Amino acid sequence: MGTTNDNVHDAIIIGGSFSGLSAALALARARMRVLVIDASEPCNARVPHAHNLLTHDGEPPHLIHAKARADVERYPTVSWSDRRVVHATGTDVAFVVRTGDGVEHRGSKLLLALGVRDALPAIPGFAECWGISAAACPFCHGYEVRDRPIAVFGNGPEGVEYVRLLRQWSHDLTLLTNGPTTFDQAASDLLRAWAVPVEEAPIAAVHHDDGQVHHVQLANGRSVPAEAIFAKLPTSVTLGFAAGLGCALTDQGLLQVDPMQRTTVPGVFASGDCASPMRSLSMAIATGGMAASAIVHALVGKG
Ligand SMILES: Cc1cc2nc3c(=O)[nH]c(=O)nc-3n(C[C@H](O)[C@H](O)[C@H](O)COP(=O)(O)OP(=O)(O)OC[C@H]3O[C@@H](n4cnc5c(N)ncnc54)[C@H](O)[C@@H]3O)c2cc1C
């Protein structure tokens, strides 16, 4: 049998990583009563060094997060639950959120700052390298492997465009299509002109030392030396617990929001990766701040 937390929070934030924390800070400073609920599984959990965040370039993301959480927890109107939300329901100004321990929390507004899940390929060794020497974003992790040998996982026109972008960081690229190529002759010609070898054989394994890749083994016995892997992976938002709220999704499966981070459901806001195809710490922080502003305007009767 569950229990009910009798406090009615002005806002409940589901997801207390970079975007949720950014919103919580702005809401706390607007003197709102905020509950942050976080299952502590951010997408960059295995990343040793984050980049492209002013004043934090090269810092471990968990340390940036810990500092941010300490900033937020200094405010007396913020409370925190290290739990997973398993159910969310209600309508504007009367939402009820239940955590895995059966406790129900009530709030006037909801912010979904859930992040996304990356669907890692079932290739032995890949998961161990993800975040350490395998990543999706060259803006975040390309500089450290500039001019070094890089394996690019991709196929089709998108794979070729990915190679075009990655050439900004290294010309020592090998495109691994993990099966027959699905791009046209013009794309093949382009890859040849760039001197980028294409390997069509299925990928058998990623060989690494503690997550640092040294070569990729193909099923045909060939071996591709690499110091990094770049792979754009499918992502998804885990929204089953809030299905009843009825928030619309974009064609990419992200939460649909307007420029103020309002979803299609009154009183429900979304920020960070779950509501933006542009994944970065700075974007997650910016959209969290925007959502907080929208929530405050709504609560004071102007939104
Ligand atoms: C491998 C990798 C490397 C990256 N490197 C960089 C980099 O160097 N620089 C950069 O700018 N960006 C980088 N990024 C992107 C950056 O990490 C994300 O854009 C950022 O973490 C998004 O923040 P977020 O708060 O939206 O989501 P996340 O950080 O993913 O956090 C979401 C949080 O919500 C919680 N949550 C989800 N569902 C529930 C629920 N039902 N109940 C309770 N809690 C829930 C999760 O447990 C998690 O703590 C990287 C991403 C990856 C995958």
The ligand as an SDF file (V2000), in Angstrom:
LIG
                    3D

 53 58  0  0  0  0  0  0  0  0999 V2000
   28.4510    9.0490  -24.6760 C   0  0  0  0  0  0  0  0  0  0  0  0
   27.9760   10.4700  -24.5330 C   0  0  0  0  0  0  0  0  0  0  0  0
   28.9220   11.4810  -24.4000 C   0  0  0  0  0  0  0  0  0  0  0  0
   28.4840   12.8150  -24.3120 C   0  0  0  0  0  0  0  0  0  0  0  0
   29.4290   13.8000  -24.1730 N   0  0  0  0  0  0  0  0  0  0  0  0
   29.0290   15.0850  -24.1070 C   0  0  0  0  0  0  0  0  0  0  0  0
   29.9810   16.1400  -23.9640 C   0  0  0  0  0  0  0  0  0  0  0  0
   31.1870   15.9170  -23.8540 O   0  0  0  0  0  0  0  0  0  0  0  0
   29.5210   17.4340  -23.9730 N   0  0  0  0  0  0  0  0  0  0  0  0
   28.1960   17.7260  -24.0890 C   0  0  0  0  0  0  0  0  0  0  0  0
   27.8420   18.9170  -24.1060 O   0  0  0  0  0  0  0  0  0  0  0  0
   27.2810   16.7380  -24.1730 N   0  0  0  0  0  0  0  0  0  0  0  0
   27.6570   15.4380  -24.1790 C   0  0  0  0  0  0  0  0  0  0  0  0
   26.7260   14.4440  -24.2800 N   0  0  0  0  0  0  0  0  0  0  0  0
   25.2990   14.8090  -24.2880 C   0  0  0  0  0  0  0  0  0  0  0  0
   24.8320   15.1490  -22.8580 C   0  0  0  0  0  0  0  0  0  0  0  0
   25.3080   14.1780  -21.9540 O   0  0  0  0  0  0  0  0  0  0  0  0
   23.3000   15.2060  -22.8280 C   0  0  0  0  0  0  0  0  0  0  0  0
   22.8530   16.1420  -23.8020 O   0  0  0  0  0  0  0  0  0  0  0  0
   22.8000   15.6320  -21.4280 C   0  0  0  0  0  0  0  0  0  0  0  0
   23.2140   14.6900  -20.4620 O   0  0  0  0  0  0  0  0  0  0  0  0
   21.2750   15.7160  -21.4520 C   0  0  0  0  0  0  0  0  0  0  0  0
   20.8250   16.0670  -20.1770 O   0  0  0  0  0  0  0  0  0  0  0  0
   19.3490   15.6690  -19.7120 P   0  0  0  0  0  0  0  0  0  0  0  0
   19.1950   16.2130  -18.3530 O   0  0  0  0  0  0  0  0  0  0  0  0
   18.3620   16.0340  -20.7600 O   0  0  0  0  0  0  0  0  0  0  0  0
   19.3370   14.0570  -19.7150 O   0  0  0  0  0  0  0  0  0  0  0  0
   20.2940   12.9880  -18.9290 P   0  0  0  0  0  0  0  0  0  0  0  0
   21.5770   13.6270  -18.5350 O   0  0  0  0  0  0  0  0  0  0  0  0
   20.3410   11.7970  -19.7850 O   0  0  0  0  0  0  0  0  0  0  0  0
   19.4800   12.7040  -17.5990 O   0  0  0  0  0  0  0  0  0  0  0  0
   18.1560   12.2490  -17.5660 C   0  0  0  0  0  0  0  0  0  0  0  0
   17.8580   11.8830  -16.1110 C   0  0  0  0  0  0  0  0  0  0  0  0
   16.4470   11.5740  -15.9840 O   0  0  0  0  0  0  0  0  0  0  0  0
   16.3200   10.4280  -15.1560 C   0  0  0  0  0  0  0  0  0  0  0  0
   15.0450    9.7630  -15.4310 N   0  0  0  0  0  0  0  0  0  0  0  0
   14.5680    9.2900  -16.6250 C   0  0  0  0  0  0  0  0  0  0  0  0
   13.3650    8.7080  -16.4420 N   0  0  0  0  0  0  0  0  0  0  0  0
   13.0770    8.8300  -15.1120 C   0  0  0  0  0  0  0  0  0  0  0  0
   11.9770    8.4020  -14.3060 C   0  0  0  0  0  0  0  0  0  0  0  0
   10.9260    7.7310  -14.8180 N   0  0  0  0  0  0  0  0  0  0  0  0
   12.0190    8.6710  -12.9780 N   0  0  0  0  0  0  0  0  0  0  0  0
   13.0750    9.3510  -12.4170 C   0  0  0  0  0  0  0  0  0  0  0  0
   14.1490    9.7660  -13.1560 N   0  0  0  0  0  0  0  0  0  0  0  0
   14.1340    9.4980  -14.4670 C   0  0  0  0  0  0  0  0  0  0  0  0
   17.5390    9.5630  -15.5420 C   0  0  0  0  0  0  0  0  0  0  0  0
   17.7950    8.5740  -14.5540 O   0  0  0  0  0  0  0  0  0  0  0  0
   18.6270   10.6340  -15.6530 C   0  0  0  0  0  0  0  0  0  0  0  0
   19.2490   10.8690  -14.4060 O   0  0  0  0  0  0  0  0  0  0  0  0
   27.1090   13.1120  -24.3470 C   0  0  0  0  0  0  0  0  0  0  0  0
   26.1710   12.0760  -24.4390 C   0  0  0  0  0  0  0  0  0  0  0  0
   26.5980   10.7670  -24.5270 C   0  0  0  0  0  0  0  0  0  0  0  0
   25.5720    9.6590  -24.6200 C   0  0  0  0  0  0  0  0  0  0  0  0
  1  2  1  0
  2  3  1  0
  2 52  2  0
  3  4  2  0
  4  5  1  0
  4 50  1  0
  5  6  2  0
  6  7  1  0
  6 13  1  0
  7  8  2  0
  7  9  1  0
  9 10  1  0
 10 11  2  0
 10 12  1  0
 12 13  2  0
 13 14  1  0
 14 15  1  0
 14 50  1  0
 15 16  1  0
 16 17  1  0
 16 18  1  0
 18 19  1  0
 18 20  1  0
 20 21  1  0
 20 22  1  0
 22 23  1  0
 23 24  1  0
 24 25  2  0
 24 26  1  0
 24 27  1  0
 27 28  1  0
 28 29  2  0
 28 30  1  0
 28 31  1  0
 31 32  1  0
 32 33  1  0
 33 34  1  0
 33 48  1  0
 34 35  1  0
 35 36  1  0
 35 46  1  0
 36 37  1  0
 36 45  1  0
 37 38  2  0
 38 39  1  0
 39 40  1  0
 39 45  2  0
 40 41  1  0
 40 42  2  0
 42 43  1  0
 43 44  2  0
 44 45  1  0
 46 47  1  0
 46 48  1  0
 48 49  1  0
 50 51  2  0
 51 52  1  0
 52 53  1  0
M  END
$$$$
